[in-house]
């Protein structure tokens, strides 16, 4: 710090460029003034160091609060993405059945009716909900982790 350099320079009165009093009376006055100035600089240095510590603490506190705020926003966004994923999980299979039975193919036109579409759609919907609540990804994740460990060894 600059204050510390000035204080060190003031303490080094034996330096050749430092002015010296020739009379004893002037020397005493200079010594008293130098001591007072040194005390002032010590006080300023202590205040500057305390202010530096307080500023660093405040910066750390602000960064922590910003981090917490960003984490809360990320959690809210993850909840919204989860809801959107659930909607997609429901509507994509139903969209598939609708588009499958909506095709204009000659083979389907005679035998298919609205009743078959309803049965197929309800079956796909029940299967989708069952897979969702069973969390079918868990066994595949376990297999993936096992294979990954085996390949890394």
N, C-alpha and C positions, 0 to 999 in steps of 0.2 A: 504494500500500500504506500501511497505517496506520503501520508502523514508519518508513517514509521520511518521513512527515509529522511524526512525533515528533522524528526526527533533525534535520530542517530547522528545527523550532521550537527545539531545543536550540542549534543553531548561531547562531541569531539572538538573541544576547545583548544587542544594542543596543535591542531593543524596550522601550517605556516600561513595560510591565507586568512585565518580568523583574526579579526582586529583585537588588539590588546591595549589596555589602558596603561599609561606610563606613571600616573600618580596613584598612590595607595587609596585615596578617597574615590577616585574614578574607578579603580579596580573593584572596590567594594560595591559601588553602585551598579557596575556592569554585572557583577556576580549575582546581586539581588535581582536585577532585571532578567538575567539569563535563567535563573532558577524559577522565577515567576512565569516566564515564557515556556520553560520546559514543563512546568505543572499544567499550564493551559493546553499544551500540545498533548500531554498524557491524557488529560480529560477528554480532549477532542478525539484522540485515538480510541479511547475506551467507548465513547459514545458512537463512533463510527462502526466499531466492531459489533456493538450491541444492535445497532440499526441494521447492519448486514445480516446478523443472525435472525432478527425479527422478519426482515424481508424474505429471507430464504424459507423461514417457517410459513409465512403467508403464501408464498408461491407454491410450496408443497401442498398446503391446505387447498388452495384454489385448483391445482391440478388434480388432486384427489376428488374434489367435488365435481369437477368436469368429467372425470373418469366414471364416477358413480352415475352421473346424469346420462352419459353415453351408454352405460350398461343397461340402465332402465329403458332407454329408447330401443336398444337392441332386443331386450326381452319382449317388449311390446310388439316389435316388428316380427319376431319369431312366432309370437302367438297368432298374429294376423296371417303369416305364411302357413302356419299349421291349419288354420281355418280354411284357407284357400285350397290347401292340399286335400283336406277332407272333402270339400265340395268337388274337386276334380276326381277324387277317388270314387265318389258316388255317380257323378254325371258322365264320366267317360264310358263306363260299361253300358249305361243306359243309352247313351248316344250311339254306341256300337250296335245295340240291338235295333234301335230305330232305323239306322242307316242300312242295316243288313236286311230287314224286312221291307224297307222302302225301295229296294232295288227293283227295277222293272225287268225281271228275268222271266222267260216263258215257263220254266220249270216250276217256279214258285206260285205262279198266278192261279193255277187250278186248286192246288192242295192247301195253300196257306190262307188263313183267315185271321181276323183280329184276335180270335181266341188263342191261336198258336203264338202270336206276338206277345200277348199278355202273359201266357205261361212261361215263355222263354225269358221275357223281361223280369218277371218276378223271380225266376230261378237265378238269373244272373245277379239280380239285386241282393238276394239272400246270400249267395256265394260271396259277393263282394263284401257285404257287411260282416260275414263270418270270418273272412280272411283279414279284414281290418281289425277286428277285436281279438283274433288269435295272434296277431303280430307275427305273421309268417316270416318276416325278415329275420327274426332272432336266430333260427337254426342256420340260415345262410350266413349270417354274421359269424357264428361260431365256427362254421366250416372255413370261412375266409381267414379268420384269425389263426386257426390251426394250420392251414396251408402256408400262411405267411410266416409263422414261426418255423415251420419245417424247412422252408426255402432259405430263410436267413441263417439257419444253423448249418 
